Amino acid sequence: MDIPKVIEDLFTAQNEHNSQTFASNFSEDAKVYDEGKTHQGIKAIRQWNEAANTAYKTKVKLVEIVDTGKKTVATVLVSGTFDGSPVTLNYNFGIENNTINSLKITG
């Protein structure tokens, strides 16, 4: 699989539960959409990730990645201390200048 470095770095940070490094992969005004909520900006994204790490101890494993030209879609096996773990989710990335400017997580 040809994985963009920014996605590889994001997943490494997630598996290390390093919210600061996780958030540093996003642009200043990036948006993350997850579970019906929007988190905008690096500070909000870091706080969202910290809360999820504390609550669920989330780990990710990349299953497949497809670049559509406009978006990069990663199929990810997500595990942690939540009901139904593990679950397969799609991470829909918008990437510009090697930085994530949008992420929409869908089931």
C-alpha positions, -999 to 999 in steps of 0.1 A, spaced: 0 0 0 12 35 -9 4 55 23 8 92 24 33 101 51 8 124 69 -16 95 73 11 72 84 22 98 110 -14 103 122 -19 65 127 14 61 145 5 90 169 -30 75 175 -15 41 184 9 58 208 -20 79 222 0 110 215 -27 137 209 -3 165 205 15 148 176 -19 135 163 -32 170 160 0 184 145 -8 165 113 -38 188 106 -39 223 91 -48 252 115 -84 254 103 -89 217 96 -122 200 104 -129 166 118 -163 150 116 -170 121 139 -201 107 156 -222 136 144 -199 163 157 -175 187 141 -142 196 156 -124 225 140 -89 237 145 -58 220 159 -68 228 196 -103 213 192 -89 183 173 -63 176 200 -90 179 227 -113 155 208 -85 130 204 -74 133 240 -110 126 252 -113 96 229 -80 82 240 -89 85 277 -124 70 272 -116 43 247 -79 36 244 -83 35 206 -59 17 184 -60 17 146 -49 -7 119 -49 3 82 -67 -23 61 -69 -5 27 -63 29 12 -76 44 -20 -68 78 -35 -97 91 -55 -78 122 -66 -99 145 -45 -99 125 -13 -80 96 2 -102 70 18 -86 46 44 -105 16 56 -94 12 92 -99 -15 119 -105 4 151 -102 -13 185 -105 -1 220 -125 -2 252 -159 6 235 -189 -17 228 -186 -36 195 -148 -33 194 -132 -38 169 -151 -20 142 -142 -12 106 -145 25 97 -137 47 67 -114 76 73 -121 101 44 -92 125 43 -87 158 25 -50 164 21 -33 195 9 4 203 10 11 171 30 -13 183 57 -48 170 66 -74 197 61 -104 175 66 -113 141 81 -147 125 81 -150 92 99 -179 70 87 -191 35 94 
